[in-house]
Amino acid sequence: MKPLRPQVLLAILAFIISIAFVAPAQAAAGNPYQRGPAPTRASITAETGPFTVASVVVPSGSGPGFNNGTIYFPTDTSQGTFGAVVIMPGFVAPEAEIAWYGPRLASQGFVVMTLDSNALWDFPTDRSNQQLAALSYLMTKSAVKNEIDPTRTAVMGWSMGGGGTLESAASTPSLKAAIALAPWDIVNVGDQITVPTMIFGADGDTVAPVSTFTLPAYNALTNDHDKAFIELRNADHFTFASPNTTIAEYSIVWLKRFVDNDTRYDQFICPTPNDPNTVAFMNTCPM
């Protein structure tokens, strides 16, 4: 067998380099919102994602319409701006009970703001108004406003904060995603929502039972082409107030898929997972 000529060897080397370096760059260019490395099951279930996170406290009086909060944000901006998420707690719950979502989501490539409600007893509509006011502040006045892409925003909330999240999604169709965690509300606005929405419930929840609140909210999403419902196994209403891998992994997938338009995350929800940590898992398989 004759040895390969230098010209042929150089051509082969150039081809290998183009696959290793040029192809990923082209893929990223095809989606300007893609942030972070290719996801794996390990990366979406990890307590910390690929981005180093810093935080800044937002004291009361920083902006009209909402109380105090905390902003968590990636320190590496070399890949561009990030989508933004505002998270609202539930009835008589302080920010501390949802604080764990902040660094966990931010480390995956989002700017995240967790809130205290104006009053602990505020109902969902008030919480929605506060959530949207905080989102406006985050994009226009916060210390990290220049890190945020104002066209890629999302809302998330637990209990009455989850009910408020659904109301925010109904009133603000420009949102890219909504995640309602055991939502409680006296009204069901599902048929007004077109924002891609994920709803979590828990099989042992006696505050916002699946049959009374979370499943009817999901079933009402008749105008929503992208939706998901997850019922956690061996969980209750307060499961959402402390770190939980199942909640985190599917929340990350949903935000990545719809805020970042990153189809690399489809694999984790399409086809619908047979997850032993869930009693029920329904979705429209966004593709």
N, C-alpha and C positions, 0 to 999 in steps of 0.2 A: 504493500500500500504506500503510495507516494505521500510525503509530508505535505501539509497544507501550505500554500504560498502565504507570505506575509500579508498580502492584500486581503486574502480570504480571512485570515485570522483577525485582522483589524475590522473587517465587516461584521464578523461574528461578535467581537467584543462590543462594537457600537450598538448592535442589536440588543445585547444583554443589558447594556447601560440604559437604552431607551425604555426597556421594560421595567427596570428597577427604579428609574428616577422620573422619566418623562410621563409614563402612564399614570402614576398617582397624581401628579400635578395637573394633568388634563382632567382626571376624574374630579378633583377638587374644584377646578375651574368650571366644570359643568354644574356644580352646585355651590354658589358663592357663600352659602350659609353653613356649609359643613364645617364642624369644629371637632378637633380631637382625632385620635387614631381610630382605625376600624374597631368596632365594638365586638366583644365576646361575652359569653355568659358570665365569666369571671369579672369583667369590667363593669357590667351593669349591676352586679350584686355586691361589688366592693363598697366598703364604707367610704372610701375616698377615690374620686375619679382622677383623671390625668392632669387636671389643672390645680395649681396651688391657689389657695383662697385667702383673701383678706376680708375684713369687715369694718363697717363704720356705723356708729350709733346715730339714729335720727331722733333727736329729742322732741318732745311735745312743742307745738307751735312752729315747727319747721315749714309746714304747709297747711293750707286750709283744707278742712274736710276730713282729716284723719288724725289719729293720736300718734304716739311715738312708735318707733320700729327699729329694725336692724337691717342693713344692706350687706349681703355677702356677694363677693365678686371675684372673678379670676384675675390674677395679677399679670398674666401673660396676654397682651393684646396684639401679639404679632400676627395672629390669624384674622384679625379684624374685629368688628363689633359683635356683641352677643344679644340674643333674645332676652327678654325680661319677664319675670314671674313675680306676682304679688300673692302672698299667702295670708289668709284670714283665719283666726281661731274661732272657737265656738262660744256658746252661751256660758257666761261666768268663767271662761277660760282665759288665762293670761297668755301673752306671747310665748312665754317659756315652754308651753306645752306643744307648740309647733316649731320651736326653734331648731329642732334637729333637721328639718327639711332644708334649712338655709344652706349650710355648708355642704350638705350631701349633694344637692342639686347644682349648686354653684361650681363644685369641683368637676362637674360634667360639662361645663361650658355655658352657664347662664348667670345673669345678674338676678339675684333673688332678694326680695324684701319681705320680711316677716313683720307682722303688726300686732299691736295691742288695739282692741276696739276702743272707741270713744268712751263707752260705758260697758261694763261687763254684761249687762242685761240687754244690750242692743239686739233687735230682731234682724232677720236676714236682709230685709230691704235696706236698713241702715248700714249693715255690714257691706252690702254691695256698693253703696254710695261711697263708703270709706275706702273700700278696696280700689275703686276706680280713681278716687282722688289721690290715693297713694301712688297708683300707677302713673298718673299724670305728673306728679312730683318727681318720681323716679326718672322719668324721661326728660323732663324739662328743667329741673332745678337741683337735682341731687348732685353730690360730689362726683358721681360716676356717670353722669348723663352722657358724656362723650363716648363711653364704652358700650352704649345701648343702641341697637337698631330699633327705632320707634315703630317700624312696620311689623315687628315680630314680637308680640307680647302675649302673655297668657295669665290666667288667674287660677287660683287653687284655694281650697278652704275646707275646714273640718266642721261637722255638725251644723250649727246655724251659719257658720262661715262657709260651709259647703252649700247650704241653701242660698246664701248671698252670692256665691260663685256662679250658681246656675242663673240667678237673676242678672248678674253681670254679663254672662254669656248671651242671655236673651236680649239685653239692651245694647250690646256692643258687638255687632257681627264682625267687626274688623279684627277682633281677637283671633289668634291663630290656634289656641287650645284652651280647654278648661278641664280641671280635674276636681271633682266633688267627692270628698271623703265623708262617708256616712252622712249625707246631707239631710237636714231637717228644715222644713218650711211649711207654712200654712197654705201656701199656694203652689201649684205645679205649673211651671213655665216652660216645660220641656218642648211643647209644640211651637214655641217661639224661637227656639235655638237652632242655629245653623253652624255654629262653631264646633269643630271636632271636640267631642266631650267624652271623658272617661269618668265613670261613677263607681265608687267602691262601696260595698256594704260588708257587714260581718254577721256570721250565722248566729252569734249570741247577743246581738245588739238589742237591748230592750228600750233604748232611748229613741233610736231611729230605726225601728225594725225593718228588715228588708221588704217584707210583704206590704208594709204601710207606706214607706218613704222611698227607699232606694230603688227598688224594682219598678214601682209606678213612675218614678222620675225618668228612669231609662226607657220604659215603654212609651213615654210621652214624646220621646225624641223622634217624632215622625218626619220631621223636615231635615234631619241631620244625617248626612250620607256617611259620616265617619263617627262611629260611637263604639263604646265598649262598656261592659258591666262586669265587675269582678266581685264575687262574694267570698270573703276570707273564711277559712276554716278555723275553728277553735279560737275565735276572736270576739271581741265585744266593742262597744262604742269607744272605749278608751284605749283600744289597741293603737289608734291613730295618733295618740299623744306621746308615743315613745318610739325609738328607732325600730323599724321593721323592714326586713329585706324584701319581702314580697311587694309591699306598698312602694318601696323605693324603686325597685327594678322596673315595674310597669309604668310608674310615673315618669321615670327617666326615658323609657322607650317612647311614651306618648309625646312628651315634650320634644324629644329629639326628632321624632317623625314629623310633627306638625309645626313646631316653631322653627326648627332648622331645616325642614323639608328633606330630612336625611333618610333615604330609603334603605340604607344599610341596616336600619333597626327593624325593618319589616319582619325579618326572620324570627324575631322573638315573640311576635303576636300572630303571625300568619304562617301556617294554619293555626287556628286557635289552640293555645297550649293545653295540655292535659296536666295541670299543675296540682300536685298533691296538697299544696297549701291553700287551695281554693275549693269551694263547694260548687260554684258555678262560674263560668267564664264565657261571656258572649261578646262578639264584636263583629264589625262589618269588614274586617280584614282590609285595612287601608293599603292600597297598592298603587 
